[in-house]
Amino acid sequence: MERLSPACGHEGRCAMRLLLWLVVLSFAGCKAGEGDRCAKAEDCGSGLTCDLDAASCVTAETMACARSAGCKSAGLCASRGGLCVALANGPCAVSDACKELGLCVAKAGECRAENNADCMATKACSALGYCTAVEGKCVAGKDADCARLDGCNSHGACIARGGKCVAGKDADCARTLACEVVGLCTAVEGKCVAGKDGDCARTPACKDNGLCTAVEGKCVAGKDGDCEGSGNCRTYGWCTAKDGHCVTGKDADCERIDECDRSGRCTARNGKCVVGKDADCARSAPCEVAGLCKAKDGECVKP
């Protein structure tokens, strides 16, 4: 039933439809009060205007809140004490905060997460495991919230702790692609890290790039031995460990690669193997085949 404003009396109630009700008000000289039905601004009493979307009389402050960005984003569509607040479930249910964070129920002036179903329908549930309503927010409340995530398989974040999905045990990390590829196989403080040299030794990064030593949670080239066993040492002469990477650090690094005999690039210079001296050319195939036995400007040429 529709309600009349207190100024109209008649026990404040009326069972007529909106159009007939407004006609009665017009003849009686009454104006609708806050929350009463209306069809235009003139139907409302002093200090009120008609919210055409809701077909009800509201204050200017409430109208401003209803049109604010906070109404759409967080359901703060009503006015109280000079602030925009959430007083009804409806605005919360259609807000961005409901869709994205599960904050779909109005309580204490704000939109809150009050049931798991609202949380489970959100992007935050599917992406971060925030699928359980706890104290007005959606959080990762149980391990099952995390186990369904891509992050469990990719980063080992399979256990709910402190409202978030984290890596809780080494077994969670060991099953991940990050463990297989870059050695992040040990759970430390909620994350998968390279906790021991064995984590690194099994990876392609160790075999190819010499990143075989665990330092501060990452796999790095910790010693020359790491680099000397790598594919890049045999191919490019990156056989010396420096600042966690394998580089060309000495002539011996270059002398072990095929390019030394093939083109005379047997001298280490600025991190690369180059033709640096006549002896480099003298041992090369171009010298034997074409007489290019003298080093000049980084190339082997004829004397």
N, C-alpha and C positions, 0 to 999 in steps of 0.2 A: 504493500500500500504506500501511496505517496503521503508525505506529511506537510501540513501547512505551517507557516511561520507562527510564532506565538501571538503576533498582532492580530491574527485572524480569529483566535479563539476556537469555539466549536470542538473542544477537547483535543485540538491540534491534529486531527486525523481527517482524511478524506479518501474515499474509495474511487473517485472519478478518474478518468484518464487525464493525461497531461493537458491536452488541448482544452477540455472542459474545465479543468481546474484553473488554468490560466484565465479563462473567460470569467469565472467566478471571482477571482482575485481582482480582475480589472473592474468589474462592477462594484465590488466591495471597497475599492480604493486601497487594497492591500498590496504590499510588496513582499516577494519571497525572501526568506532569511538564508543564512549560510547553510549550504548543504541541500536546500530545497531545489526542486526541479525548475528549469527555465528554458526558454527558447531564444531569448535575446537579452541584451544588457538591461533594457528598460524593465524587465520583469523582476529584477533584484532590488533589494533594499539599499539604503545608504551605505556607502563604503564597500559595496559588493559589485562584482561583475559576473557575467554569465560565461562559464567555461563551456563552449559549444561542443567540445569533444565529449565531455562528461554530462552535458545537459543539466548542470547544477550551478547554483550561485556560490561563488568563492570570493575570498579577499584578494586584493591586488598582489599581496605577498605570495599567496598560494598559486596564483596564476603565473607569477614570475618563476616560482620553483618548478611548476609543471612544464614550463618552456625552457628550462635550463639544461645545460649539458649533463649535470649531475642526475637529472631525472632519467635520462636515457641510459647513462652509463651505470648508475648505482641505485636507481629507484628512489632517489631523494626528491619526491614530487610534491610534498606537502610542506606547509609552513608552520613552525612552532617556535615561539620565543625568538623570532628574528632569524631563524635558521631553516634551511631546507632539510627535511627529514623524511624517513619512510614510515608511514602510518598504516599502510594497507598492503596486503600481499600482492594485489594485482600489479601495481607498478614494479614491484620487485621481480615478479615472475616474467615480465617482458623486458627486463633490463639486460644490458650486456654482462653485468656482474653475475646474473643468474646463469646465462648461457656458458660463460667462460669459467666461472669460479664456484657455481652452485649456491650463490647467495640469493635465495629465492623467497625467503620468508621474512616479513616485517616484524622486528622485535626491538624494543628499546630505542626506537627512532632510526634504526638502520636495517639493511637487508642482510640476513644471516643464513648460514647453512644449518638447517635443523634436521635434515634427514638424508640418509645415504643415497637414496634414489636421485635426489637433485645433484649430488656430487658425481655420481656415476655417469650422468648424462653430459658431463662437461669435457672440454678439451684438456683441462688440467688433469683429469682422471686418466685419459688415454695417453697423455704425453708424459706426465710426471708421477702418476700413481696416487694423486690426491682424490681418493674415492670414498673416504669415510668422513662423516660429519662429526667434528669434535669441537665443543665450545664455540660454536658459531662459524667455524671455518671448515673447509674441506682439506683434509690432510691424508698422508699415507699412514693409515692406522693399523694395518696388519700386513704381514708378508705377502699375502695373496694379492694385495693392491699393487705390489711391486713386481711380482713374478710374471704378470701379463705384459709387462712393458718391453719395448725394444731395448731400452736402456739396461735391462737385466742381461740380455744376450750380448749386447755390444760393449757395455761398460761394467758389468757385474753388480749393478745397483739393484739387488734382489731382496733386500731386507729392509723392513720399515723400522726406522729409529728416529725419535725426535720429530715425528711428523713428516719425514722425508725418506726417500728410497736411497739406500747407501749400500756399498759393498761391505758385507759383514764377515765374510770368511773367504779364505783362499780358494775354496772350491768354486765359489761364484765367479771369481776372477779367472780361474783356470779354464773355464768353458768359453771364454769370450774371444772374439777375433783380435782384440787389442793384445791379449796375451800371446796369441799365436804369431802376430805380425811384429809387435814392438816390445814384447816382454813384460807387459803390465799384468803380472800373474799373482801378486801378493796383495792382500787386503790390509791397508794401513789407514786408520782414522777415517774410515768410510769411503776410501777410494782405492782403486786398483793401481798399484805402482810396481816398478821393477825393484823388488826388495832384496834380491840376491843375484849373484852372477849367473846362477843356473837358469834364472828366468830369461836372461838375455841370450845365453849360449844356444838355445834351441831355435832362435828366430832367424828369418832370412836376413834381417838387418845385421846380424853378427856375421853370417856366412859371406854376405856380399860387401858390406860396408865396414866391418870390423867393430861394430857397436856391441861389444861382448861383456862389458863390465857395468854393474849396477852402481850408480852414484846419484844420491839424492832423488831416488825414485825413478830415474831414467836410465836407459841403456846408452852408454857412451864408449868411445875408444879410450880405454884407460891406460893402455901400455902398448908398446910397439908390437908385442906378440899378438895382440888382438888384430892389428892391421895386417901383419905379415901373413896371416892365414886367410885373408879375405880375397874374394875374387877381384876387387878393385886394385889390390896390390899387384896381382899378376897382370892385370890389363893396363892400368894407368900409372903404376908406380906409387900409389897412395899407401905407403908402407910404414909411415912414421906417425905415432899418436901425438896430436897437439890440440890442446883446448877441447878435448872430447871428440875430436874428429880425426880421420886418417888423411894425411897429406903427403906430398912428395917433399921429404925433408933432407935427403942426402943423395949423392950420386949412386950409391949402392941400390937405392930404391929404383932408379931408372935402369940400371944395368941388368936387372932381372926381367924386364919386360921385352916382348917381341920387337917392339919398335926400336929398341937399341940396335939390334942386329939388322933390322929391316931398313932403317933410315938414319941411323946414327944418333938418335935422340937418347943419349946416355948420360947427360949432365943435368943435375937438379938446379933449377934457377926460378926463383919467385913462385915456388909451388908447382912447377911444371917440369917435364922432361924435354930438354931441347938439345940441339947440336951445339956443343960448347967449345970443343977443341978438336984439333986434327986427329987425335987418337980415336975420337968417337967415330969419325968417318972411316978411318983406316980399318976398323973392324966390321964395317957395315957391308951389306950386299951391293949398294951403289958403287962403292970403291972397287970391289972385285969385278963387277960386271961392266961398269961404265967409266971407271977411272975417276969417280967423284970422291976424291980422297982428302980434300982440304976443307976445313970449316970456315965459313964466311957468312956473317949476318944470319946465323941460325940455320944454315943449310950446308949440305955437302956439295962442293963444286970441284971442278978440275983445277989442279995447281996452275 
